[in-house]
Amino acid sequence: MQLSTAFQKIDRNQLKTFTAGLGAPIVVLALMGMVILPMPPILLDVLFSFNIALSLVIILVCVFTKRPIDFGIFPLVLLVATVLRLALNVASTRIVLLYGHEGGDSAGKVIQAFGEVVIGGNYAVGVVVFAILLIINFKVVTEGAGRISEVNARFTLDAMPGKQMAIDADLNAGYIDQDQARQRREEITTEADFYGSMDGASKFVKGDAIAGLFIMLINIVGGLFIGMYQHSLSFGNAMEVYTILTIGDGLVAQIPSLLLSVATAIIVTRENETQEMGAEISEQLSNRKALYITSAILFVMGIVPGMPHFAFLTFSFAVGGYAYYRDYAAKKLAEEAALVETMPKEIGGPAEIKELNWDDVHQVDTIGLEVGYRLIPLVDKSQGGELLTRIKGVRKKLSQELGFLVPPVHIRDNLDFAPNAYTISMMGVTIGDAEISHDAELAINPGQVFGKLEGTATKDPAFGLDAVWIKPNQRDHAQTLGYTVVDAATVVATHLSQLLTTNAYQLLGHEEVQQLLDMLEKSNPKLVEGLVPDILSLSTMVKVLQTLLYEGVPIRDMRTICQTLAEYGPKSQDPDVLVSALRIALKRLIVQEITNGNNEIPVIALAPELEQMLHQSLQAGGEDGSGIEPGLAEKLQESLSEASQQQELAGEPSVLLTSGMLRPVLSRFLKNAVSGLHVLSYQEIPDDKQIKIVSSVGQ
């Protein structure tokens, strides 16, 4: 029995699927049959009635639909209804011309009713009524709806890049996941497809209105010819019989056509808000001041002698009464709201307005990039923008170099910015900004060039080098003169990379450190288990790793870092002591990053007298460099800056070699004063490397 029931369910499902797939072929065959084969008048009456009912259903669905895209199948329904009506016109034309001379209901009851009852059997009145309906449909409703459809389609397509950019930015920032991003992209695509289809569907309606005019003229001329020459009717009889039938046929078709035109206009003029049309009209037209003024004007017109007093005064009182009702309802609502605010909860008053909670507090972006509206093409893939790809490349490169995952960059446009401006922020604080030319390229002067370029002089945002904005066709010429030429997306990506490298220590927090430990625990479980929290707390670990990043030391070698901390942690919990021990343990990595693997290290040394003075300052309590005498500090910075620039011009790294006690102090003291200067201690030089003193400061 269970097996039999299962087979019955399968058969019913298969039958349902099979019959559902037959709908479209049956409709196509029926339309072909209506055009090719003669139809009895009774079937024509049924189809005309169905056509009117279908038009009414469509316009009512348009009225009650909350959002235009909720009726996404409307363009297809409009096409089917239009083709059905045109096929009915062909079928009715055949019957009118074949049997119209018999008069009466020879072409069906519906056509007879519209020809005799609606226009009173007067073909002249019918022609006028039909012409008026045609003008209303073609010149007013259809033409206006077509224009709105074109504008909606164009603006919807123009807005797609900004919407796509917002989705990509939210996805990169982690605010939404892949499924939510896919759903939002599908909604944008559906909206664009809908308004694009509506632009084409409005052409169906316009063509249908024009076709109605030509069909009526052809039917009248053809009816006169057939009636006079084939059925020997007089001109007057033929004109009356065939014109009335033709006008009836035209009205039967034109009224559904007008309904569909109005439905199209309703859809394209609706805002994409989740609200019914009736609610929108009631909400937006219920301006009490406007209603009171209208009531007063109608009252004045109603008391003027000669005016229809009853009509004007009736509407004056009706509009005034409605305005008073809206005013009374608004006051009642305000009183209830005030009562709710003062009503204590224990007596069962209505629920209060929802209080603020933590969901209403938005966290700042870890890394943010805001761009002016002219820079949107840089981050829009559909317009050939490559900035998103470049930023992903920057994140990947920095993550591999630094040793931890760099957070996503949240990108958004800002209309308050200058059109070509952008800012880079970290933890909600701007750390860099610049203005660029999105349609130009930046020719950077690396230090030695062999000519000048025509363009807009500027500075490279990342490193402050002299540069010129040039046209793309000047790239080859600029490169031959020795300039380094990059596009606008590369300029922003390089600026971002430089700022993230400099401020990498701010990106590392407790969560990132815990993830690094979890990854290391998979291969070295005992090492991690015995380190945190037995020897060091997680906060101390974070502070130590942040200091390494602050001093430009990558934390890729977490195994060596944890082994060193496990060894020195029981001896001292001071982060500076632990950092010094780590730097000695990581000396090969540090020197390799500076010298690119060269065996000889060019260094800048301090004169013994100067080093002794600095030691005395350190002992006096100036561990942050504040104990150094101001004049000495200024001369020290100038001398080291000059020596560092000479090393850069020679194409060599600038390294200051000093004692282990002075290294952390001088590193902090010189970090922002002398760019590109690396401060090493004697203990941080590997045994297999040789030192070459290129200059001595303080002699």
WOCOR-V33396 format. One record per residue. N is the residue number from 1. PSI is psi in whole degrees, -180 to 180 (none if undefined). D_CENTER is the distance of its C-alpha to the mean C-alpha in whole Angstrom. Layout:
BEGIN
n=N psi=PSI d_center=D_CENTER
n=N psi=PSI d_center=D_CENTER
END
This chain:
BEGIN
n=1 psi=-43 d_center=56
n=2 psi=-40 d_center=53
n=3 psi=-40 d_center=53
n=4 psi=-41 d_center=54
n=5 psi=-40 d_center=51
n=6 psi=-42 d_center=48
n=7 psi=-36 d_center=49
n=8 psi=-40 d_center=49
n=9 psi=-41 d_center=46
n=10 psi=-44 d_center=45
n=11 psi=-40 d_center=47
n=12 psi=-41 d_center=45
n=13 psi=-44 d_center=41
n=14 psi=-41 d_center=42
n=15 psi=-40 d_center=44
n=16 psi=-44 d_center=41
n=17 psi=-41 d_center=38
n=18 psi=-45 d_center=41
n=19 psi=-32 d_center=41
n=20 psi=-31 d_center=38
n=21 psi=-8 d_center=37
n=22 psi=-10 d_center=40
n=23 psi=-53 d_center=38
n=24 psi=-47 d_center=37
n=25 psi=-38 d_center=40
n=26 psi=-42 d_center=42
n=27 psi=-43 d_center=40
n=28 psi=-45 d_center=40
n=29 psi=-39 d_center=44
n=30 psi=-42 d_center=45
n=31 psi=-42 d_center=43
n=32 psi=-40 d_center=45
n=33 psi=-39 d_center=48
n=34 psi=-34 d_center=48
n=35 psi=-37 d_center=48
n=36 psi=-45 d_center=50
n=37 psi=147 d_center=53
n=38 psi=147 d_center=55
n=39 psi=141 d_center=54
n=40 psi=151 d_center=56
n=41 psi=-36 d_center=56
n=42 psi=-40 d_center=55
n=43 psi=-36 d_center=52
n=44 psi=-39 d_center=51
n=45 psi=-42 d_center=51
n=46 psi=-45 d_center=49
n=47 psi=-38 d_center=46
n=48 psi=-41 d_center=46
n=49 psi=-42 d_center=46
n=50 psi=-39 d_center=43
n=51 psi=-43 d_center=41
n=52 psi=-44 d_center=42
n=53 psi=-42 d_center=41
n=54 psi=-41 d_center=38
n=55 psi=-40 d_center=36
n=56 psi=-42 d_center=37
n=57 psi=-44 d_center=35
n=58 psi=-46 d_center=32
n=59 psi=-34 d_center=32
n=60 psi=-36 d_center=33
n=61 psi=-39 d_center=30
n=62 psi=-36 d_center=28
n=63 psi=-41 d_center=29
n=64 psi=-6 d_center=28
n=65 psi=134 d_center=25
n=66 psi=-38 d_center=23
n=67 psi=144 d_center=19
n=68 psi=-41 d_center=20
n=69 psi=-11 d_center=18
n=70 psi=-24 d_center=20
n=71 psi=54 d_center=23
n=72 psi=-23 d_center=21
n=73 psi=2 d_center=24
n=74 psi=-45 d_center=26
n=75 psi=-39 d_center=26
n=76 psi=-43 d_center=28
n=77 psi=-39 d_center=30
n=78 psi=-42 d_center=30
n=79 psi=-45 d_center=31
n=80 psi=-44 d_center=34
n=81 psi=-38 d_center=35
n=82 psi=-46 d_center=36
n=83 psi=-40 d_center=38
n=84 psi=-44 d_center=40
n=85 psi=-40 d_center=41
n=86 psi=-39 d_center=42
n=87 psi=-39 d_center=44
n=88 psi=-36 d_center=45
n=89 psi=-42 d_center=46
n=90 psi=-46 d_center=48
n=91 psi=-42 d_center=50
n=92 psi=-35 d_center=51
n=93 psi=-41 d_center=52
n=94 psi=-44 d_center=54
n=95 psi=-41 d_center=56
n=96 psi=-45 d_center=56
n=97 psi=-30 d_center=58
n=98 psi=-42 d_center=60
n=99 psi=8 d_center=61
n=100 psi=-29 d_center=61
n=101 psi=-18 d_center=64
n=102 psi=-17 d_center=65
n=103 psi=-174 d_center=63
n=104 psi=-134 d_center=62
n=105 psi=32 d_center=60
n=106 psi=-28 d_center=60
n=107 psi=11 d_center=57
n=108 psi=156 d_center=56
n=109 psi=-35 d_center=56
n=110 psi=-48 d_center=52
n=111 psi=-39 d_center=53
n=112 psi=-43 d_center=56
n=113 psi=-45 d_center=55
n=114 psi=-28 d_center=52
n=115 psi=-29 d_center=55
n=116 psi=-43 d_center=58
n=117 psi=-51 d_center=56
n=118 psi=-42 d_center=53
n=119 psi=11 d_center=55
n=120 psi=21 d_center=58
n=121 psi=9 d_center=59
n=122 psi=110 d_center=59
n=123 psi=-27 d_center=58
n=124 psi=-44 d_center=57
n=125 psi=-39 d_center=55
n=126 psi=-42 d_center=53
n=127 psi=-43 d_center=53
n=128 psi=-47 d_center=52
n=129 psi=-44 d_center=49
n=130 psi=-42 d_center=48
n=131 psi=-40 d_center=47
n=132 psi=-45 d_center=46
n=133 psi=-40 d_center=43
n=134 psi=-43 d_center=42
n=135 psi=-44 d_center=42
n=136 psi=-45 d_center=39
n=137 psi=-47 d_center=37
n=138 psi=-50 d_center=37
n=139 psi=-29 d_center=37
n=140 psi=-66 d_center=35
n=141 psi=-55 d_center=33
n=142 psi=-45 d_center=32
n=143 psi=-41 d_center=32
n=144 psi=-43 d_center=29
n=145 psi=-38 d_center=27
n=146 psi=-41 d_center=27
n=147 psi=-43 d_center=26
n=148 psi=-38 d_center=23
n=149 psi=-43 d_center=22
n=150 psi=-45 d_center=22
n=151 psi=-44 d_center=20
n=152 psi=-44 d_center=17
n=153 psi=-43 d_center=17
n=154 psi=-46 d_center=17
n=155 psi=-33 d_center=14
n=156 psi=-43 d_center=12
n=157 psi=-38 d_center=12
n=158 psi=-31 d_center=12
n=159 psi=-12 d_center=8
n=160 psi=-43 d_center=7
n=161 psi=-44 d_center=7
n=162 psi=-40 d_center=5
n=163 psi=-42 d_center=2
n=164 psi=-39 d_center=4
n=165 psi=-41 d_center=5
n=166 psi=-39 d_center=3
n=167 psi=-47 d_center=5
n=168 psi=-39 d_center=7
n=169 psi=-44 d_center=8
n=170 psi=-36 d_center=9
n=171 psi=-44 d_center=11
n=172 psi=-34 d_center=13
n=173 psi=-9 d_center=13
n=174 psi=9 d_center=15
n=175 psi=-27 d_center=13
n=176 psi=157 d_center=12
n=177 psi=-177 d_center=15
n=178 psi=-39 d_center=14
n=179 psi=-43 d_center=15
n=180 psi=-40 d_center=13
n=181 psi=-41 d_center=10
n=182 psi=-41 d_center=12
n=183 psi=-43 d_center=12
n=184 psi=-38 d_center=9
n=185 psi=-39 d_center=9
n=186 psi=-39 d_center=12
n=187 psi=-42 d_center=11
n=188 psi=-44 d_center=9
n=189 psi=-42 d_center=12
n=190 psi=-43 d_center=14
n=191 psi=-44 d_center=13
n=192 psi=-43 d_center=13
n=193 psi=-40 d_center=16
n=194 psi=-51 d_center=18
n=195 psi=-30 d_center=17
n=196 psi=-41 d_center=19
n=197 psi=-37 d_center=21
n=198 psi=-34 d_center=22
n=199 psi=-41 d_center=23
n=200 psi=-37 d_center=25
n=201 psi=-32 d_center=27
n=202 psi=-27 d_center=28
n=203 psi=-33 d_center=30
n=204 psi=-46 d_center=32
n=205 psi=-43 d_center=33
n=206 psi=-44 d_center=34
n=207 psi=-34 d_center=36
n=208 psi=-40 d_center=37
n=209 psi=-41 d_center=39
n=210 psi=-41 d_center=40
n=211 psi=-36 d_center=42
n=212 psi=-39 d_center=43
n=213 psi=-48 d_center=45
n=214 psi=-37 d_center=47
n=215 psi=-41 d_center=48
n=216 psi=-46 d_center=50
n=217 psi=-42 d_center=51
n=218 psi=-41 d_center=52
n=219 psi=-42 d_center=53
n=220 psi=-48 d_center=56
n=221 psi=-45 d_center=57
n=222 psi=-39 d_center=58
n=223 psi=-42 d_center=59
n=224 psi=-44 d_center=62
n=225 psi=-47 d_center=63
n=226 psi=-44 d_center=63
n=227 psi=-40 d_center=65
n=228 psi=-39 d_center=67
n=229 psi=-25 d_center=68
n=230 psi=-32 d_center=68
n=231 psi=8 d_center=69
n=232 psi=37 d_center=71
n=233 psi=152 d_center=69
n=234 psi=163 d_center=70
n=235 psi=-42 d_center=67
n=236 psi=-45 d_center=67
n=237 psi=-45 d_center=67
n=238 psi=-40 d_center=64
n=239 psi=-44 d_center=62
n=240 psi=-47 d_center=62
n=241 psi=-55 d_center=62
n=242 psi=-31 d_center=59
n=243 psi=-42 d_center=57
n=244 psi=-44 d_center=57
n=245 psi=-40 d_center=56
n=246 psi=-42 d_center=53
n=247 psi=-41 d_center=52
n=248 psi=-44 d_center=52
n=249 psi=-43 d_center=50
n=250 psi=-40 d_center=48
n=251 psi=-39 d_center=47
n=252 psi=-37 d_center=46
n=253 psi=-34 d_center=44
n=254 psi=-33 d_center=42
n=255 psi=-48 d_center=42
n=256 psi=-35 d_center=39
n=257 psi=-41 d_center=38
n=258 psi=-39 d_center=37
n=259 psi=-43 d_center=36
n=260 psi=-35 d_center=33
n=261 psi=-43 d_center=32
n=262 psi=-40 d_center=32
n=263 psi=-42 d_center=30
n=264 psi=-43 d_center=28
n=265 psi=-38 d_center=28
n=266 psi=-45 d_center=27
n=267 psi=-47 d_center=24
n=268 psi=-19 d_center=22
n=269 psi=-5 d_center=23
n=270 psi=144 d_center=22
n=271 psi=151 d_center=18
n=272 psi=59 d_center=16
n=273 psi=151 d_center=17
n=274 psi=77 d_center=19
n=275 psi=142 d_center=23
n=276 psi=155 d_center=26
n=277 psi=-40 d_center=27
n=278 psi=-41 d_center=30
n=279 psi=-39 d_center=29
n=280 psi=-46 d_center=26
n=281 psi=-46 d_center=29
n=282 psi=-38 d_center=32
n=283 psi=-40 d_center=29
n=284 psi=-18 d_center=29
n=285 psi=-2 d_center=32
n=286 psi=49 d_center=34
n=287 psi=114 d_center=35
n=288 psi=-37 d_center=38
n=289 psi=-44 d_center=39
n=290 psi=-39 d_center=38
n=291 psi=-41 d_center=40
n=292 psi=-43 d_center=43
n=293 psi=-42 d_center=43
n=294 psi=-43 d_center=43
n=295 psi=-41 d_center=46
n=296 psi=-42 d_center=48
n=297 psi=-44 d_center=48
n=298 psi=-36 d_center=49
n=299 psi=-43 d_center=52
n=300 psi=-43 d_center=53
n=301 psi=-33 d_center=53
n=302 psi=-26 d_center=54
n=303 psi=-2 d_center=57
n=304 psi=131 d_center=58
n=305 psi=138 d_center=61
n=306 psi=-16 d_center=61
n=307 psi=155 d_center=57
n=308 psi=94 d_center=57
n=309 psi=-42 d_center=57
n=310 psi=-47 d_center=56
n=311 psi=-49 d_center=53
n=312 psi=-44 d_center=51
n=313 psi=-36 d_center=53
n=314 psi=-48 d_center=52
n=315 psi=-31 d_center=48
n=316 psi=-47 d_center=49
n=317 psi=-36 d_center=50
n=318 psi=-46 d_center=47
n=319 psi=-42 d_center=44
n=320 psi=-41 d_center=46
n=321 psi=-40 d_center=46
n=322 psi=-39 d_center=43
n=323 psi=-41 d_center=42
n=324 psi=-40 d_center=44
n=325 psi=-43 d_center=43
n=326 psi=-39 d_center=39
n=327 psi=-44 d_center=41
n=328 psi=-42 d_center=43
n=329 psi=-40 d_center=40
n=330 psi=-43 d_center=38
n=331 psi=-40 d_center=41
n=332 psi=-42 d_center=42
n=333 psi=-40 d_center=38
n=334 psi=-41 d_center=38
n=335 psi=-41 d_center=42
n=336 psi=-39 d_center=40
n=337 psi=-42 d_center=38
n=338 psi=-36 d_center=40
n=339 psi=-39 d_center=42
n=340 psi=-39 d_center=40
n=341 psi=-35 d_center=39
n=342 psi=-12 d_center=43
n=343 psi=126 d_center=44
n=344 psi=151 d_center=45
n=345 psi=-32 d_center=43
n=346 psi=-15 d_center=47
n=347 psi=11 d_center=48
n=348 psi=33 d_center=45
n=349 psi=167 d_center=43
n=350 psi=158 d_center=39
n=351 psi=139 d_center=36
n=352 psi=166 d_center=35
n=353 psi=140 d_center=31
n=354 psi=131 d_center=30
n=355 psi=161 d_center=30
n=356 psi=146 d_center=28
n=357 psi=-177 d_center=27
n=358 psi=-18 d_center=26
n=359 psi=-22 d_center=22
n=360 psi=-6 d_center=22
n=361 psi=115 d_center=22
n=362 psi=129 d_center=19
n=363 psi=151 d_center=20
n=364 psi=156 d_center=20
n=365 psi=136 d_center=18
n=366 psi=-49 d_center=20
n=367 psi=127 d_center=19
n=368 psi=147 d_center=16
n=369 psi=117 d_center=15
n=370 psi=136 d_center=14
n=371 psi=151 d_center=14
n=372 psi=167 d_center=15
n=373 psi=-27 d_center=13
n=374 psi=-14 d_center=16
n=375 psi=0 d_center=15
n=376 psi=-40 d_center=11
n=377 psi=-23 d_center=13
n=378 psi=-30 d_center=14
n=379 psi=7 d_center=11
n=380 psi=111 d_center=10
n=381 psi=-33 d_center=12
n=382 psi=-20 d_center=12
n=383 psi=18 d_center=14
n=384 psi=12 d_center=16
n=385 psi=136 d_center=15
n=386 psi=5 d_center=17
n=387 psi=-39 d_center=16
n=388 psi=-43 d_center=14
n=389 psi=-41 d_center=17
n=390 psi=-42 d_center=19
n=391 psi=-40 d_center=18
n=392 psi=-39 d_center=19
n=393 psi=-40 d_center=22
n=394 psi=-46 d_center=23
n=395 psi=-43 d_center=22
n=396 psi=-45 d_center=24
n=397 psi=-47 d_center=27
n=398 psi=-38 d_center=27
n=399 psi=-40 d_center=27
n=400 psi=-38 d_center=30
n=401 psi=-43 d_center=32
n=402 psi=-33 d_center=32
n=403 psi=7 d_center=32
n=404 psi=163 d_center=30
n=405 psi=118 d_center=26
n=406 psi=131 d_center=24
n=407 psi=159 d_center=21
n=408 psi=157 d_center=17
n=409 psi=121 d_center=16
n=410 psi=116 d_center=13
n=411 psi=134 d_center=11
n=412 psi=157 d_center=9
n=413 psi=154 d_center=10
n=414 psi=111 d_center=13
n=415 psi=-14 d_center=14
n=416 psi=-14 d_center=18
n=417 psi=162 d_center=18
n=418 psi=149 d_center=20
n=419 psi=-36 d_center=18
n=420 psi=16 d_center=19
n=421 psi=155 d_center=20
n=422 psi=155 d_center=18
n=423 psi=148 d_center=19
n=424 psi=127 d_center=20
n=425 psi=156 d_center=21
n=426 psi=124 d_center=22
n=427 psi=34 d_center=23
n=428 psi=1 d_center=22
n=429 psi=131 d_center=24
n=430 psi=127 d_center=23
n=431 psi=-5 d_center=25
n=432 psi=145 d_center=25
n=433 psi=162 d_center=23
n=434 psi=169 d_center=24
n=435 psi=134 d_center=23
n=436 psi=168 d_center=23
n=437 psi=112 d_center=23
n=438 psi=-26 d_center=20
n=439 psi=17 d_center=22
n=440 psi=176 d_center=25
n=441 psi=151 d_center=27
n=442 psi=119 d_center=29
n=443 psi=112 d_center=32
n=444 psi=134 d_center=33
n=445 psi=109 d_center=37
n=446 psi=-4 d_center=38
n=447 psi=-28 d_center=42
n=448 psi=114 d_center=44
n=449 psi=168 d_center=43
n=450 psi=34 d_center=45
n=451 psi=173 d_center=44
n=452 psi=156 d_center=41
n=453 psi=148 d_center=38
n=454 psi=128 d_center=37
n=455 psi=-165 d_center=34
n=456 psi=116 d_center=32
n=457 psi=142 d_center=34
n=458 psi=-169 d_center=32
n=459 psi=142 d_center=32
n=460 psi=122 d_center=30
n=461 psi=-32 d_center=28
n=462 psi=-47 d_center=28
n=463 psi=0 d_center=32
n=464 psi=20 d_center=33
n=465 psi=154 d_center=35
n=466 psi=139 d_center=36
n=467 psi=168 d_center=33
n=468 psi=132 d_center=33
n=469 psi=122 d_center=30
n=470 psi=166 d_center=31
n=471 psi=152 d_center=30
n=472 psi=-31 d_center=29
n=473 psi=-4 d_center=32
n=474 psi=2 d_center=34
n=475 psi=-51 d_center=33
n=476 psi=-42 d_center=36
n=477 psi=-41 d_center=39
n=478 psi=-39 d_center=37
n=479 psi=-35 d_center=37
n=480 psi=-24 d_center=41
n=481 psi=-2 d_center=42
n=482 psi=4 d_center=40
n=483 psi=151 d_center=37
n=484 psi=118 d_center=34
n=485 psi=127 d_center=31
n=486 psi=156 d_center=28
n=487 psi=174 d_center=24
n=488 psi=-39 d_center=22
n=489 psi=-38 d_center=20
n=490 psi=-36 d_center=23
n=491 psi=-48 d_center=24
n=492 psi=-43 d_center=21
n=493 psi=-41 d_center=21
n=494 psi=-42 d_center=25
n=495 psi=-45 d_center=25
n=496 psi=-44 d_center=22
n=497 psi=-44 d_center=25
n=498 psi=-42 d_center=28
n=499 psi=-39 d_center=26
n=500 psi=-37 d_center=26
n=501 psi=-43 d_center=29
n=502 psi=-36 d_center=31
n=503 psi=26 d_center=29
n=504 psi=-32 d_center=29
n=505 psi=-26 d_center=32
n=506 psi=-18 d_center=29
n=507 psi=-16 d_center=27
n=508 psi=121 d_center=30
n=509 psi=-169 d_center=30
n=510 psi=-41 d_center=32
n=511 psi=-44 d_center=30
n=512 psi=-42 d_center=29
n=513 psi=-41 d_center=33
n=514 psi=-38 d_center=34
n=515 psi=-38 d_center=32
n=516 psi=-42 d_center=34
n=517 psi=-39 d_center=37
n=518 psi=-40 d_center=36
n=519 psi=-42 d_center=35
n=520 psi=-32 d_center=39
n=521 psi=-26 d_center=40
n=522 psi=-35 d_center=40
n=523 psi=-24 d_center=42
n=524 psi=68 d_center=44
n=525 psi=-39 d_center=45
n=526 psi=-36 d_center=48
n=527 psi=-48 d_center=47
n=528 psi=-39 d_center=44
n=529 psi=-36 d_center=45
n=530 psi=-5 d_center=48
n=531 psi=-56 d_center=46
n=532 psi=121 d_center=43
n=533 psi=14 d_center=45
n=534 psi=-44 d_center=48
n=535 psi=-50 d_center=49
n=536 psi=146 d_center=46
n=537 psi=161 d_center=43
n=538 psi=-35 d_center=39
n=539 psi=-42 d_center=39
n=540 psi=-39 d_center=41
n=541 psi=-44 d_center=40
n=542 psi=-44 d_center=37
n=543 psi=-41 d_center=38
n=544 psi=-47 d_center=40
n=545 psi=-37 d_center=37
n=546 psi=-40 d_center=35
n=547 psi=-40 d_center=39
n=548 psi=-46 d_center=39
n=549 psi=-38 d_center=35
n=550 psi=-35 d_center=36
n=551 psi=7 d_center=39
n=552 psi=18 d_center=37
n=553 psi=121 d_center=38
n=554 psi=156 d_center=36
n=555 psi=36 d_center=36
n=556 psi=-38 d_center=36
n=557 psi=73 d_center=40
n=558 psi=-27 d_center=40
n=559 psi=-48 d_center=43
n=560 psi=-39 d_center=45
n=561 psi=-47 d_center=43
n=562 psi=-37 d_center=44
n=563 psi=-42 d_center=47
n=564 psi=-43 d_center=48
n=565 psi=-36 d_center=47
n=566 psi=-30 d_center=49
n=567 psi=-44 d_center=52
n=568 psi=-16 d_center=52
n=569 psi=-44 d_center=50
n=570 psi=-22 d_center=53
n=571 psi=-35 d_center=55
n=572 psi=142 d_center=52
n=573 psi=6 d_center=49
n=574 psi=121 d_center=48
n=575 psi=-37 d_center=45
n=576 psi=-41 d_center=47
n=577 psi=-44 d_center=49
n=578 psi=-38 d_center=47
n=579 psi=-42 d_center=45
n=580 psi=-42 d_center=48
n=581 psi=-39 d_center=49
n=582 psi=-40 d_center=46
n=583 psi=-38 d_center=46
n=584 psi=-40 d_center=49
n=585 psi=-31 d_center=48
n=586 psi=20 d_center=45
n=587 psi=-35 d_center=47
n=588 psi=-43 d_center=47
n=589 psi=-42 d_center=43
n=590 psi=-48 d_center=43
n=591 psi=-36 d_center=46
n=592 psi=-39 d_center=44
n=593 psi=-32 d_center=41
n=594 psi=-45 d_center=43
n=595 psi=-4 d_center=45
n=596 psi=34 d_center=43
n=597 psi=2 d_center=46
n=598 psi=145 d_center=49
n=599 psi=-25 d_center=52
n=600 psi=132 d_center=53
n=601 psi=112 d_center=51
n=602 psi=128 d_center=52
n=603 psi=157 d_center=52
n=604 psi=128 d_center=53
n=605 psi=161 d_center=55
n=606 psi=141 d_center=57
n=607 psi=146 d_center=60
n=608 psi=-40 d_center=62
n=609 psi=-44 d_center=63
n=610 psi=-41 d_center=60
n=611 psi=-37 d_center=59
n=612 psi=-40 d_center=62
n=613 psi=-40 d_center=60
n=614 psi=-35 d_center=57
n=615 psi=-40 d_center=58
n=616 psi=-39 d_center=60
n=617 psi=-39 d_center=57
n=618 psi=-42 d_center=56
n=619 psi=-25 d_center=59
n=620 psi=-3 d_center=59
n=621 psi=7 d_center=55
n=622 psi=64 d_center=53
n=623 psi=-21 d_center=51
n=624 psi=9 d_center=48
n=625 psi=-3 d_center=49
n=626 psi=-16 d_center=50
n=627 psi=-7 d_center=54
n=628 psi=133 d_center=54
n=629 psi=134 d_center=56
n=630 psi=-43 d_center=54
n=631 psi=-41 d_center=56
n=632 psi=-40 d_center=56
n=633 psi=-43 d_center=52
n=634 psi=-45 d_center=51
n=635 psi=-38 d_center=54
n=636 psi=-44 d_center=52
n=637 psi=-43 d_center=49
n=638 psi=-44 d_center=50
n=639 psi=-45 d_center=52
n=640 psi=-36 d_center=50
n=641 psi=-42 d_center=47
n=642 psi=-44 d_center=49
n=643 psi=-37 d_center=50
n=644 psi=-41 d_center=47
n=645 psi=-38 d_center=46
n=646 psi=-38 d_center=49
n=647 psi=-40 d_center=48
n=648 psi=-41 d_center=45
n=649 psi=-32 d_center=46
n=650 psi=-3 d_center=49
n=651 psi=22 d_center=46
n=652 psi=154 d_center=47
n=653 psi=151 d_center=45
n=654 psi=117 d_center=46
n=655 psi=128 d_center=48
n=656 psi=124 d_center=50
n=657 psi=127 d_center=52
n=658 psi=-175 d_center=54
n=659 psi=164 d_center=55
n=660 psi=-31 d_center=53
n=661 psi=-36 d_center=54
n=662 psi=-23 d_center=53
n=663 psi=-53 d_center=50
n=664 psi=-35 d_center=47
n=665 psi=-49 d_center=48
n=666 psi=-31 d_center=48
n=667 psi=-45 d_center=45
n=668 psi=-39 d_center=43
n=669 psi=-35 d_center=45
n=670 psi=-3 d_center=44
n=671 psi=-49 d_center=40
n=672 psi=-15 d_center=39
n=673 psi=-37 d_center=42
n=674 psi=103 d_center=43
n=675 psi=142 d_center=39
n=676 psi=3 d_center=40
n=677 psi=127 d_center=43
n=678 psi=131 d_center=44
n=679 psi=117 d_center=46
n=680 psi=154 d_center=48
n=681 psi=166 d_center=52
n=682 psi=-34 d_center=55
n=683 psi=-14 d_center=54
n=684 psi=5 d_center=51
n=685 psi=120 d_center=52
n=686 psi=155 d_center=53
n=687 psi=-28 d_center=56
n=688 psi=8 d_center=56
n=689 psi=147 d_center=54
n=690 psi=147 d_center=56
n=691 psi=137 d_center=56
n=692 psi=112 d_center=56
n=693 psi=116 d_center=57
n=694 psi=-23 d_center=55
n=695 psi=157 d_center=56
n=696 psi=125 d_center=58
n=697 psi=130 d_center=56
n=698 psi=-2 d_center=59
n=699 psi=none d_center=62
END
